[in-house]
Structures are given as C-alpha cells and as structure tokens.
Amino acid sequence: MNVLVLNGPNLNRLGTREPLIYGSTTHADLAEMCVAEGKALGFAVEVRQTNHEGEMVGWLHEAADAGTPVILNGAAWTHYSIALRDACSQLTAPLVEVHISNIHQREEFRHHSVISAVATGVIAGLGVEGYLLALRWLALRQK
C-alpha cells in the first residue's frame, strides 16, 4: 500500500515556527519518521509539503484517482479552504486529518475545520506522533 502524507502552509517551518506549540521536530525529521513507520508497517509513505493551495488540490486529485490513502495536515487551509474540502471529498480511500496542536484549545478561528466532515478520522493535539498514529490506524484497517 502507498500512503500520501500531505502538509500545508508553514509546515516547512516546523522546528523553528512557534516551538512551544509545534515542538522542535523539523519537517525533514517528520518525513523521515513517517517513512520509517510506514516501512515498519509494510507500506510506502511519501511525505509532501506545499505553501501553494493549487498544488495541494492537485495532489489530492492524484490521490483520488489512484485510490491512495491520505494523511492531511491542511494547516491554515483547514479552517477556510472550500477548494481543499472539495478535493478531499473526492478521495476514495481513507483520509485522516492530523493537527500537531489541539486546534480546539487555540484561537477561536482555529476551532472549526471544513475538512473534518469529509475525513474518515481526525487526530489533533498529539504532536507529530499523531502522524504515526494515523499510519498505524491505516495499517490496522488493512488487516
């Protein structure tokens, strides 16, 4: 099985952006962790990050066409991007929405996700370990 881990805007700044909220793990570290976890679980993981909404929508279309499971941290787009939500609604394989911080403990505008309604599941507030939990859940679902 192949899995796409897709990260939205500003997540390339992990490790330096607000470390009290997002921790000290860099995006490169996160990608390495996800690839290693996927390998241990018996599937290939590709981790991508973009600050460009159209590119993210294209990746989601690619996943929809291929039937590829997606772990998505839409970052700021989570809260307002109908284009991202509509692309997610086209997925045919599981979609796990992941947030490093607990969006419900943060600013009011972060409390609502336009993606959650079309996601198979949501993990929030467990740090970068949330990505690994999402990968393990996908592996369990395959059994």
TAWO-V124086 format. One record per run of one state. SS is the DSSP state (H for helix, E for strand, L for the rest). FROM is the first residue (numbers start at 1). TO is the last residue. Records with the same first field share a line. If there is no record, write none. Layout:
SS = FROM-TO / FROM-TO
This chain:
L = 1-1 / 8-10 / 14-18 / 23-26 / 42-43 / 50-52 / 67-68 / 74-74 / 80-81 / 89-94 / 100-102 / 106-107 / 111-115 / 119-120 / 125-128 / 143-143
E = 2-7 / 44-49 / 69-73 / 95-99 / 121-124
H = 11-13 / 19-22 / 27-41 / 53-66 / 75-79 / 82-88 / 103-105 / 108-110 / 116-118 / 129-142
